[in-house]
């Protein structure tokens, strides 16, 4: 049995909007046409996908399962069309890379330079994306590769470890620790620690939380109110500390001091990509980046 991708798109819209009225408006369809499409999809699948008994639509477990696979299918279809067009037009492939704020632009640049040493013809396009956006755009076929730390891949994505970076500690120039060259993990027990994601919802935050607990203390975590900035700049104007991968020394025009963290601790650099989408350029990038 073949599934109509348009009907799957209709199901996703209804699930995301919560009502047929809003979903129909988003899809530029009449409500009757949308309802008929979903009914036809349920007949094809053979089970109910939505509970229509309340004021809002509730997605049933079968519907949730189908939507998870539908997002993957849509991304595969879009990538297949894009690949065929590129090959048919004789165009070279440009690898579209997204990276989360936890992976700095300097790290991405260094990685691409290393890849270019063995793959000089490889073209890349790089943009920063928040974790949720990164996942969504990888599944949708809008990105070919994601660079992140400790993100758990959802259905349709796969992950590998490209390497690791040593953690250091950033403090504002006026912080009490700023005149130190190094700090031990236990020295941070009474310091508020700046993070970027919420505990329980960010794999990287959980990794840092686990590191502190291994050091013998329960950290006081504060989420950075200015998202998307380079990690070492998050401490400017605060009494917070932040774990960073920047090299030791002065940063941000002297407003930040990066201290050596002892004993050495490392965090992984992960790559995410759509499991069922082929890309010769992505595979070449991953081989060179992991070498």
C-alpha positions as CSV (number, residue, x, y, z in Angstrom):
1,X,0.0,0.0,0.0
2,X,1.3,3.4,-1.0
3,X,0.7,6.5,1.2
4,X,-0.1,9.9,-0.3
5,X,2.4,12.4,1.0
6,X,-0.2,15.1,0.7
7,X,-2.5,13.3,3.1
8,X,0.4,12.9,5.5
9,X,1.1,16.6,5.3
10,X,-2.6,17.2,6.1
11,X,-2.4,15.0,9.2
12,X,0.7,16.8,10.4
13,X,-1.0,20.2,10.0
14,X,-4.0,19.1,12.0
15,X,-1.9,17.7,14.8
16,X,0.2,20.8,15.0
17,X,-2.7,23.3,14.8
18,X,-5.1,21.4,17.1
19,X,-8.2,22.2,15.0
20,X,-9.4,21.5,11.5
21,X,-10.2,25.2,11.0
22,X,-6.7,26.4,11.7
23,X,-5.1,23.5,9.8
24,X,-7.3,24.2,6.7
25,X,-6.4,27.9,6.8
26,X,-2.7,27.0,6.9
27,X,-3.0,24.5,4.0
28,X,-5.3,26.8,2.0
29,X,-8.0,24.1,1.9
30,X,-11.6,24.1,2.8
31,X,-12.4,22.5,6.1
32,X,-14.5,19.9,4.4
33,X,-11.7,19.0,2.0
34,X,-9.3,18.6,4.8
35,X,-11.6,16.5,6.8
36,X,-12.3,14.2,3.8
37,X,-8.5,13.8,3.3
38,X,-8.0,12.7,6.9
39,X,-10.9,10.3,6.7
40,X,-9.5,8.8,3.5
41,X,-6.1,8.4,5.2
42,X,-7.7,6.6,8.1
43,X,-9.5,4.3,5.8
44,X,-6.2,3.5,4.0
45,X,-4.4,2.9,7.3
46,X,-7.3,1.0,8.7
47,X,-7.4,2.6,12.2
48,X,-8.4,5.9,13.7
49,X,-5.6,8.5,13.9
50,X,-7.4,11.4,15.6
51,X,-9.9,11.8,18.5
52,X,-12.4,14.4,17.4
53,X,-14.7,14.2,20.4
54,X,-13.4,17.3,22.2
55,X,-13.1,21.0,21.4
56,X,-9.6,20.4,20.1
57,X,-8.2,17.5,18.2
58,X,-6.3,14.8,20.1
59,X,-3.8,12.7,18.2
60,X,-4.2,9.0,19.0
61,X,-1.1,6.8,19.5
62,X,-1.5,5.4,16.0
63,X,-1.5,8.9,14.7
64,X,1.6,9.9,16.7
65,X,3.4,6.9,15.2
66,X,2.4,7.7,11.7
67,X,3.3,11.4,12.1
68,X,6.8,10.5,13.4
69,X,7.4,8.4,10.2
70,X,5.7,10.9,8.0
71,X,8.2,13.6,9.0
72,X,11.0,11.3,8.0
73,X,9.2,10.4,4.7
74,X,8.7,14.0,3.8
75,X,12.4,14.8,4.3
76,X,13.4,11.8,2.2
77,X,11.1,12.9,-0.6
78,X,12.3,16.5,-0.6
79,X,16.0,15.4,-0.5
80,X,15.4,12.9,-3.3
81,X,13.9,15.6,-5.5
82,X,16.7,18.1,-4.7
83,X,19.4,15.5,-5.4
84,X,17.8,14.6,-8.8
85,X,17.5,18.2,-9.8
86,X,21.1,18.9,-8.8
87,X,22.4,15.9,-10.8
88,X,20.2,16.7,-13.8
89,X,21.5,20.2,-13.9
90,X,25.1,19.2,-13.5
91,X,25.5,21.2,-10.3
92,X,28.0,20.4,-7.5
93,X,26.6,19.5,-4.1
94,X,27.0,22.0,-1.3
95,X,26.9,20.5,2.1
96,X,24.4,22.5,4.3
97,X,25.6,22.3,7.9
98,X,23.9,23.5,11.0
99,X,25.5,23.8,14.4
100,X,24.0,24.5,17.8
101,X,25.3,27.4,20.0
102,X,27.2,24.8,22.1
103,X,29.5,24.3,19.1
104,X,31.3,27.6,18.4
105,X,31.9,29.1,15.1
106,X,35.6,28.8,15.6
107,X,35.3,25.1,16.2
108,X,33.2,24.7,13.0
109,X,35.7,26.7,11.0
110,X,38.6,24.7,12.3
111,X,36.8,21.5,11.5
112,X,36.0,22.6,7.9
113,X,39.6,23.6,7.4
114,X,40.7,20.2,8.5
115,X,38.3,18.6,6.0
116,X,39.5,20.9,3.2
117,X,43.0,19.7,3.7
118,X,42.0,16.4,2.1
119,X,38.8,17.5,0.3
120,X,39.6,21.0,-1.1
121,X,36.7,20.9,-3.6
122,X,34.1,20.3,-0.9
123,X,31.7,23.3,-0.7
124,X,29.9,24.0,2.6
125,X,27.2,26.4,3.8
126,X,27.1,26.9,7.6
127,X,24.5,28.4,9.8
128,X,23.8,28.3,13.6
129,X,20.6,26.6,14.7
130,X,19.0,26.0,18.1
131,X,18.7,22.2,18.9
132,X,14.9,22.1,18.0
133,X,15.5,23.9,14.7
134,X,18.4,21.7,13.9
135,X,16.4,18.5,14.4
136,X,13.4,19.9,12.4
137,X,15.5,21.0,9.5
138,X,17.5,17.8,9.3
139,X,14.3,15.8,9.1
140,X,12.8,18.2,6.6
141,X,15.7,17.9,4.3
142,X,16.7,21.6,4.7
143,X,20.1,20.6,6.3
144,X,22.4,17.8,5.4
145,X,24.5,17.7,8.6
146,X,24.2,18.9,12.1
147,X,27.0,19.6,14.6
148,X,26.1,19.4,18.3
149,X,27.0,18.2,21.7
150,X,25.1,15.3,23.4
151,X,21.8,15.7,21.4
152,X,19.9,12.5,21.4
153,X,18.9,11.7,17.8
154,X,15.2,11.2,17.3
155,X,13.6,8.8,14.9
156,X,15.0,9.2,11.4
157,X,18.3,10.7,12.5
158,X,21.6,9.0,13.3
159,X,24.6,10.3,15.3
160,X,28.4,9.8,15.4
161,X,31.2,11.2,17.4
162,X,33.7,13.3,15.4
163,X,36.0,14.1,18.3
164,X,36.1,15.9,21.7
165,X,37.3,19.2,23.1
166,X,38.7,20.0,26.4
167,X,36.5,22.1,28.7
168,X,37.8,25.3,30.3
169,X,36.0,27.9,32.5
170,X,35.1,31.4,31.5
171,X,34.7,34.2,34.0
172,X,34.2,38.0,33.7
173,X,37.4,40.1,34.0
174,X,36.2,41.3,37.4
175,X,35.3,37.9,38.9
176,X,37.1,36.7,42.0
177,X,38.7,33.9,40.0
178,X,39.9,36.0,37.1
179,X,43.4,36.3,38.5
180,X,43.8,32.5,38.5
181,X,45.4,30.7,35.7
182,X,43.5,27.5,36.5
183,X,40.7,26.2,38.6
184,X,39.7,22.8,39.9
185,X,36.2,21.6,39.4
186,X,35.5,21.8,43.2
187,X,36.4,25.5,43.2
188,X,33.1,26.0,41.3
189,X,30.9,24.5,43.9
190,X,29.6,27.8,45.2
191,X,29.5,29.6,41.8
192,X,26.4,30.1,39.7
193,X,27.0,28.3,36.4
194,X,25.7,29.6,33.1
195,X,24.1,27.0,30.8
196,X,22.2,27.3,27.5
197,X,19.5,24.6,27.8
198,X,17.1,23.6,30.5
199,X,18.1,20.6,32.6
200,X,16.1,17.6,31.5
201,X,15.5,19.1,28.1
202,X,19.1,19.6,26.9
203,X,21.6,16.7,26.6
204,X,24.5,19.1,26.8
205,X,23.2,20.7,30.1
206,X,22.7,17.2,31.5
207,X,26.3,16.3,30.5
208,X,27.6,19.4,32.4
209,X,25.3,18.6,35.4
210,X,26.7,15.1,35.5
211,X,30.3,16.5,35.4
212,X,29.6,18.7,38.4
213,X,28.1,15.8,40.4
214,X,31.1,13.7,39.6
215,X,33.1,16.6,41.1
216,X,31.1,16.2,44.4
217,X,28.6,19.1,44.3
218,X,25.2,20.0,43.0
219,X,25.6,23.0,40.8
220,X,23.5,26.1,40.8
221,X,22.5,26.4,37.1
222,X,21.3,29.6,35.4
223,X,20.1,29.6,31.9
224,X,21.7,32.3,29.7
225,X,19.1,34.9,28.9
226,X,20.9,35.9,25.7
227,X,20.7,32.8,23.5
228,X,22.9,32.3,20.5
229,X,25.9,34.3,21.7
230,X,29.5,32.8,21.8
231,X,29.6,30.8,25.1
232,X,32.5,32.7,26.6
233,X,30.6,36.0,26.3
234,X,27.7,34.8,28.4
235,X,29.5,35.7,31.6
236,X,30.1,39.4,30.7
237,X,28.5,41.7,33.3
238,X,27.7,38.8,35.7
239,X,29.2,36.9,38.6
240,X,28.6,33.6,36.8
241,X,31.0,31.1,35.4
242,X,30.6,29.1,32.2
243,X,32.1,25.9,30.8
244,X,33.6,26.7,27.4
245,X,35.9,25.1,24.8
246,X,37.7,28.3,24.0
247,X,41.5,28.4,24.6
248,X,42.8,29.8,27.9
249,X,43.6,33.5,28.1
250,X,41.8,36.7,27.5
251,X,38.6,36.7,25.3
252,X,36.0,39.2,24.2
253,X,38.4,42.1,24.0
254,X,39.7,41.5,27.5
255,X,36.3,41.4,29.2
256,X,36.5,37.7,29.8
257,X,39.2,35.4,31.2
258,X,39.3,31.7,30.2
259,X,40.9,29.6,32.9
260,X,42.3,26.1,32.6
261,X,40.0,23.5,34.2
262,X,41.8,20.8,36.2
263,X,41.7,17.9,36.1
264,X,41.1,17.8,32.3
265,X,37.5,17.1,31.2
266,X,36.4,16.7,27.7
267,X,33.0,17.0,25.9
268,X,32.1,15.3,22.6
269,X,31.5,16.9,19.2
270,X,28.7,15.0,17.6
271,X,27.4,14.9,14.0
272,X,23.7,14.3,13.2
273,X,22.3,13.5,9.8
274,X,19.1,11.9,8.2
275,X,19.6,8.2,8.4
276,X,17.9,7.3,5.1
277,X,19.2,10.2,2.9
278,X,22.3,9.5,0.8
279,X,25.0,12.1,0.3
280,X,28.4,11.5,-1.1
281,X,29.6,14.9,0.0
282,X,28.4,14.3,3.6
283,X,30.1,10.9,3.7
284,X,33.4,12.5,2.4
285,X,33.1,15.2,5.1
286,X,32.5,12.7,7.9
287,X,35.5,10.5,6.8
288,X,37.8,13.6,6.7
289,X,36.4,15.1,9.9
290,X,36.8,11.8,11.8
291,X,40.3,11.1,10.5
